[in-house]
Amino acid sequence: MNDQVKELAERSLALPADDRATLAELLLASLASEPKPAVDAAWDDEIARRLAAYDRGEVQAIDAATVFARATAIAR
């Protein structure tokens, strides 16, 4: 971490909680909006692989209600 980032972090931590939360949201949003071609390409490949497996009958779809029920049971 360079000196400029350290100073910015120290100043940010001195802000009231609401302002820190707003700043954190802005910073996270700026990261989410940056294009990530390698990640996008990997997801495109994964989607194509899964869809092809479904089309070949190798896997079956599971309805959303079942998925959420299972996830809820696991989370408990």
N, C-alpha and C positions, 0 to 999 in steps of 0.2 A: 504494500500500500504506500503510495507516494505521499509526500507532505501535504499536498493540496487536498487529497482525499481524507487524510487524517484530520486536517483542520475542518473540513466540511462536516465530517462525522461528529466531531466534538461540538461544533456549532449546532448541528441538527439535534443532537441529544439534549441540548439545553432548551429546545423549544417545548412549549406546552404539548401535552399528549395529543390533543386534537390536531395540532399542526404537524406533529411527527407522523401521525396516521395518514394525513393528507399527503405529505411528502412521500411516505412509503408507497402509497397507492399510485402516485404519479410515476415514481421510479419503476415499480413493477410493471405498470402499464407500458412504459417505454421499452422494457425488455420484451414484453409479449408481442409488441408490434414489429419487432425486427424480423425480417425474413430469415428463415433458416433452411436454405435449399437442401442441404444434406438430410435434415430431419424430415422435411416434407417429402423428399424422394423416397426415403426409407418407409414412411407411412404409406405412400402410394403403392410401393412394392408389397407391403404387408396386406393392404386392402385387396389388391389384385390376387394375391396368394389365397387369402381366405375366401374370396368370392369364387375363385376357380374350384377350390375344395368343396364349397357348397354346391356349385353347379354340377360337379362330378358325383354328388351324393355321398361324399366322404364324411361330411359333418351335417348335423341338423340344426336348424334355427331353434332358439329358445325364446319364448315370448317374454316381454319386459316384466310382466307381473311375476313370473317365476324367477327371473334374474334378481329382481329387487327383494323378493321373499328370501331367497338364498343368501343374498348379501346381508340382509338384516339379521338372519339367523347366525351367520358367521360373526357379525359385529358384536353380538351379545355375549 
